[in-house]
Amino acid sequence: LYMQSKAYFGRTEVIDNTRNPDFVRKFVLDFFFEEKQNLRFDVYNVDSRSCNISKHDFLGQTFCTLGEIIGATGGHLEKTLSGIPGKKCGVIILTAEELSNCRDIATMQLCANKLDKKDFFGKSDPFLVFYRSNEDGTFTICHKTEVIKNTLNPVWQPFTIPVRALCNGDYDRTVKIDVFDWDRDGSHDFIGEFTTSYRELSRGQNQFNVYEVLNPKKKGKKKKYINSGTVSTTQLNFTVAIDFTASNGNPSQPTSLHYMNPYQMNAYAMALKAVGEIIQDYDSDKLFPAYGFGAKMPPDGKISHAFPLSGDNDNSSCVGIEGVLEAYFQSLRSVQLYGPTNFAPVINKVANCAAEITDGSQYFVLLMITDGVISDMVQTKEAVVNAASLPMSIIIVGVGPAEFDAMEELDGDEVRVSSRGRLAERDIVQFVPFRDYIDRSGNQVLSMARLAKDVLAEIPDQLLSFMKTRGIEPRPALSSSPPRPLISDSLPLSPLPPLCSPLPSRRGHLFGTWEERTDSTRGSPSSSLIAAEAKEAHQTDAAGFSSLTRLLLFPPPVFSSRSHPLLQHHFPFALRTTSGTEP
């Protein structure tokens, strides 16, 4: 992992003999909603104990942003690995989840009784794999025990694990434990599984804390579990509105704010790209409605204050920010800049969409880029007051040398916007003048990063304020299995009454001791879990396996170390596999 202030960040453990590695080690990163945090994942086949990465075989890489992972549907982002010409390098799946502030540490010791015999010339070499359930019902590996050789009654060493790694601080969240027989070639044999929770495990040693292993194949079931549902996160719907009034100047002249310079983007395009490239990560379909206002439309010269840049009255959406930019430049060639500068029509258009979905599943963000004084201030105030009761925020970027006193009034940081004696329910407008972000040194990248950071910084607070006023709470994680352990005639498991006591005459019991403690010296802000799954990594060994696979993370610069108090999150990374393997 590479950042602006630091070089290499970290790497996972090595997984032996597998093309589908499942990494346990997580990486914690601070997440800033208003910044574009680029990541690079590199996967290597490790052939020696050398720490020098150049000594190992490169298997592929992928690039993404932290926001892409968090904003992906269900928190799962699948990316194709590339980097080796002419070869398929495999797939990596990244999963994000916010981590809780839970500081509890759990220590437990597990034992088993009468497990299945899997080795032809011996018994079994069992080990356990612990999985925490994700918010969408899937599971992510969080711990592996050591292997106990040649026994059907293993006693594993005590181990300690943070409770938030096991269940994210939710004591009733499902924990799944798989039992495997270790094989040297990495093709470990599945013995069985069971489910429990932190609350049940923390009861400690007693005859009721007994779990029997379920082997779905032996029971003849096609599915291990029936999902009780999925959790849908709030999706951001991003809309753009651009000022096409004559005060911007003739687009064919270099003095125009809309001038299409073949070598440099104008202020409108730069502002749109800076904000849009960050917020698009949280819009799942990447389809952005884009409008213009204040122009005469062909062929009859009718003035419009909410015309689609796409030119299609039935479909105003553009594909991605690049699609919005293309539609913007095309509109400059086809419409006549005119006036006046009316904001209310486009605000009301987006507000009408927001009014249809108020259950917290969607939130609308309108970006307006303008150069001048608002002509319909009374109507605009009315529109803002009405929109303040809806799941909606408005970002206004002022370009050019004009005075923007009216915009400051709409911002409402000092005095809440009002209309006809009615105060806005929330502050939903954020205004910034573009000229404050022009870097005299010519470094547009950093300038636009600061612009995006400042205009987006208030969005999370505004979203939360709407949810709180409507009593909309975050949905709890849904278990993908019943809360009680699954019971089966085949291969039972259980937590041991004293380890020397005789066990019931049932097969395959798992048992253990449990100790809970709190580490008061360890604390962190809330955080999110990111899991990554690499499949079918590039085949490098003669035996057909990538014998030791390692994941590296490389993100480029984060432009500022300052964080908004509600936006500082931690994200551990993990790499998941389809087969249990021994690191």
Secondary structure by P-SEA (a helix, b strand, c coil): cccccccccbbbbbbcccccccccbbbbbbbbcccbbbbbbbbbbccccccccccccccccccccaaaaaaccccbbbbbbbcccccccbbbbbbbbbbccccbbbbbbbbbccccccccccccbbbbbbbbbccccbbbbcbbbbbbcccccccccbbbbccccccccccccbbbbbbbbccccccccccccccccccccccccccccbbbbbccccccccccccccbbbbcbbbbbbbbbbbccccccccccccccccccccccaaaaaaaaaaaaacccccccbbbbbcccccccccccccccccccccccccccccaaaaaaaaaaaaaccccccccccaaaaaaaaaaaaacccccbbbbbbbbbcccccaaaaaaaaaaaaccccbbbbbbbccccccaaaaaaccccccccccccccccccbbbbbcccccccccaaaaaaaaaaaaaacaaaaaaaaaaaaaccccccccccccccccccccbbbbcccccccccccccbbbbbbbbbbbccccccccbbbbbbbbcccccccccccccbbbbbbbbccccccccccccbbbbbbbbbccccccc
